[in-house]
Amino acid sequence: MGQTCEKPTDVRSSALELIGNTPLVALDRLYSGPGRLLAKCEFMNPGGSIKCRASYHMIQKARLRGELKPGDPVIEATSGNQGCGLAVACAVLGHPLTLTMSKGNTVQRAIHMEALGATCIRVPQVEGTYGHVTNADLMAAKDEAIALQQKTGAFFVKQFLNDDNVEAHYTSTGPEIWQQTGNRVSAFVTAVGTSGTFMGVSKYLKKQNPKIQCYVVEPEGCEPIKGKPITKASNTLQGSSYGVVPDLFKYECMDATITVTDEEAEEYRELIGKKEGLYVGYTSGANVCAAVKLLKSGKLPKNAWVVTILFDTGLKYTPVPESLM
């Protein structure tokens, strides 16, 4: 009797193995040149955003260092996407998770986190409005998380201060972009929240080729990295652009900033949907708008490839009844 050969399988052992290795797509229908606009499809992560990468990495590193023991509770303040990423990691790894989030962040985020077993405490806004969260609103959510951590002793992730946040993108997102472009990326463009994505990717790409240009996207009127006074603390870019320079941010990795208005972010979010068939959030719209501005600016060669990030799914932003806000 002949030997029976088993067919190879492609089965992932858990949702954690679905994180990363996202496709890089050319937005050729939205922008036809000169140059080419490429976007990393981070909405395809299991938590619906790029934050799954840092969430899993920060939890994994804390466990490896012994700071987080099996079954220990975890707590974090979030604008929603990091919370969803942490909820994925904590569900699989067996950590009870409590998250604090401003009521100004869309309720779909809280629904998502709680569907994955997390507890989400929605904190009243200080000065923003629904869908528009300021730094003061974020600080209120952080203060709530600090108070809860002091009561419970839970492991506090501290995404805004956690170097593992940057390392997650230095070891995954950056190398993926370099490999997917065949080493020919000319520039990288993205908005910043914690600045983990920008710092990790930019640091990696510039190590491979110091000539690669890296740009930070900021909303008009809220451009602290550019050094301008804050005249509009509230904007549509939930999870980024809080009006302060993030603690993890380092200027040596940045070449310049690109300014985008709320209206431009909304316009390009719609264009990404109608031209490319991808339903994404407002920060993704801002990223693509900024990348188009850069490609049209004449600052890069005509054959340049510019890479940006489609941070999250647009399903996190769909309007909801006022009673749920």
GITADA-V628692 format. One record per pair of residues at least 4 apart in sequence whose ideal C-beta (glycine too) atoms are under 6 Angstrom apart, sorted by the first residue. I is the first residue (numbers start at 1). J is the second residue. D is the distance in Angstrom with one decimal. If there is no record, write none. Layout:
I&J&D  I&J&D
This chain:
12&17&3.9  12&18&6.0  13&17&5.8  14&92&4.9  15&46&4.5  15&88&5.5  15&92&5.7  16&56&5.9  16&92&5.3  18&46&4.6  19&45&5.5  19&52&4.6  19&56&5.4  20&53&5.7  20&172&5.0  22&40&5.8  22&41&4.8  22&42&5.6  22&44&5.1  23&41&4.9  24&38&5.3  24&40&5.6  24&180&4.3  25&39&5.5  25&41&5.8  26&38&5.6  27&31&5.7  27&37&4.7  27&39&5.6  27&276&5.6  29&275&4.5  29&276&5.8  30&271&5.4  30&275&4.3  30&276&5.7  31&37&4.5  31&292&5.4  34&302&4.2  35&295&4.4  35&304&4.2  36&305&5.0  37&291&5.2  37&306&5.7  38&305&6.0  38&307&4.8  39&308&5.4  39&310&4.9  40&309&5.1  41&310&5.5  42&50&3.6  42&309&5.8  42&310&5.9  42&311&5.6  43&48&5.9  43&280&5.9  43&310&5.7  43&312&5.3  43&313&4.2  45&52&3.9  46&88&5.1  47&52&4.4  47&84&3.9  47&85&4.3  47&88&4.5  48&84&6.0  48&312&5.6  48&313&4.5  49&81&4.0  49&311&5.7  49&312&3.6  50&311&5.3  51&55&5.6  51&81&4.1  51&82&4.4  51&85&4.0  52&85&4.0  52&88&5.9  53&168&4.8  53&172&5.7  54&58&5.8  54&165&4.6  54&168&4.3  54&196&5.3  55&82&5.9  55&85&3.0  55&86&4.5  55&89&5.2  56&60&5.9  56&89&4.6  57&164&5.5  57&168&3.6  58&157&5.6  58&162&5.5  58&164&4.6  59&89&4.7  61&164&4.6  62&67&4.4  62&68&4.0  63&68&4.9  68&72&5.3  68&155&4.7  71&94&5.9  72&155&5.6  73&96&4.4  73&154&4.0  74&90&5.6  74&95&4.8  74&97&4.9  74&154&5.9  74&155&5.0  75&98&4.8  75&145&5.6  75&148&5.8  75&149&5.1  75&154&4.2  75&156&5.5  76&86&5.8  76&99&5.7  76&157&4.2  77&100&4.9  77&141&4.5  77&142&4.3  77&145&4.0  78&82&4.6  78&83&3.5  78&99&5.2  78&101&5.3  79&105&5.2  79&238&5.6  79&239&4.0  80&101&5.9  80&105&4.8  80&109&2.9  81&239&5.5  81&312&5.6  82&159&5.4  83&99&4.2  83&113&4.8  84&112&5.1  84&113&5.6  86&90&5.7  86&97&5.9  87&97&5.9  87&113&4.8  87&116&3.7  87&118&4.3  89&93&5.9  90&95&4.1  90&97&4.1  91&116&4.9  91&117&5.1  97&118&4.2  98&119&4.7  99&113&5.7  99&118&5.5  99&120&4.9  100&121&4.8  100&123&5.6  100&141&4.6  100&144&4.3  100&145&4.4  101&105&5.2  101&120&6.0  101&122&5.8  101&141&5.7  102&123&5.5  102&125&5.8  102&133&5.1  102&137&4.2  102&141&5.0  103&122&4.7  103&124&5.6  103&125&5.5  104&125&4.6  104&128&4.6  104&130&5.7  104&133&4.1  104&137&5.2  105&109&5.5  105&133&5.8  105&238&5.8  106&316&5.9  106&317&5.6  107&320&5.4  107&324&5.1  108&316&5.0  109&316&5.6  110&120&4.3  110&122&6.0  113&118&4.4  113&120&4.8  114&118&6.0  114&120&5.4  123&140&5.1  123&141&4.6  123&144&5.0  125&137&4.9  126&136&4.2  126&137&5.3  126&140&5.2  127&134&5.3  127&136&5.0  128&132&4.8  128&133&5.0  128&134&4.4  128&137&4.8  128&234&5.0  130&325&5.1  132&234&4.1  133&137&4.6  133&238&5.9  134&233&4.5  134&234&5.4  135&242&4.1  135&243&4.7  135&244&5.7  138&242&5.7  148&152&6.0  149&154&5.5  149&156&4.7  158&162&5.2  159&165&5.5  159&194&5.3  160&194&5.1  160&247&5.7  161&247&5.5  165&194&5.6  165&196&3.6  166&196&5.1  166&199&4.6  166&200&4.6  166&248&5.7  167&171&5.9  169&173&4.2  169&174&5.9  169&196&6.0  169&197&5.2  169&200&2.6  169&201&5.1  170&174&5.6  170&200&4.0  170&203&5.6  170&204&5.0  173&201&5.2  174&200&5.9  174&201&4.3  174&204&2.9  174&205&5.8  176&180&5.9  177&307&5.4  178&183&6.0  178&208&5.6  181&185&4.4  181&305&5.9  184&305&5.8  185&305&5.5  185&307&5.2  186&300&5.5  186&304&3.8  186&305&5.3  187&213&4.3  187&306&4.7  188&201&5.8  188&205&5.8  188&214&4.8  188&307&5.3  189&215&4.7  189&290&5.2  189&291&4.7  189&308&4.6  190&197&5.9  190&198&5.3  190&287&5.7  190&309&5.0  191&217&4.1  191&240&4.4  191&283&5.1  191&286&5.6  191&287&5.9  192&198&4.9  192&216&5.6  192&240&5.8  193&239&4.8  193&240&4.0  194&246&5.6  194&248&5.8  195&199&5.2  195&246&4.0  195&248&4.8  195&249&4.1  197&201&6.0  198&202&5.7  199&203&5.9  199&248&5.7  199&253&5.9  202&206&6.0  202&214&4.0  202&253&4.0  203&253&5.5  205&212&4.7  206&210&5.4  206&212&5.8  213&255&4.5  214&253&6.0  214&254&5.7  214&255&5.5  215&256&5.6  215&258&5.2  216&225&5.3  216&254&5.6  216&257&4.7  217&258&5.4  217&260&5.8  217&286&5.4  217&287&5.8  217&290&4.3  218&223&4.2  218&241&5.8  218&257&5.4  218&259&6.0  219&235&4.1  219&237&5.5  219&241&5.0  220&259&5.3  220&261&4.6  221&231&4.5  221&232&2.7  222&230&5.7  222&232&5.5  222&235&5.5  222&241&5.1  222&243&5.2  223&228&4.4  224&243&5.8  224&244&5.6  224&245&5.1  225&245&5.7  225&257&5.7  226&257&4.5  230&243&4.7  233&243&5.1  235&241&5.8  235&262&5.6  236&262&4.7  236&265&5.8  236&282&4.5  237&241&4.8  237&282&5.7  237&283&4.7  237&286&5.8  240&283&5.4  245&249&5.5  258&290&4.1  258&293&5.8  260&264&4.9  260&265&5.6  260&286&4.5  260&289&5.0  260&290&5.3  264&289&4.7  265&282&4.9  265&285&4.3  265&286&4.0  268&285&4.0  268&288&4.8  268&289&4.1  269&282&5.5  269&285&3.1  270&274&6.0  271&275&5.2  272&276&5.2  272&278&5.2  272&280&5.6  272&288&6.0  273&279&5.4  279&314&3.8  280&284&3.8  280&310&4.9  280&314&5.2  281&312&4.6  281&314&5.7  281&317&5.5  283&311&5.0  284&310&4.4  284&311&5.2  287&308&4.3  287&309&5.6  291&306&4.8  291&308&4.5  294&306&5.9  295&306&5.6  300&304&3.7  312&316&5.7  320&324&4.8
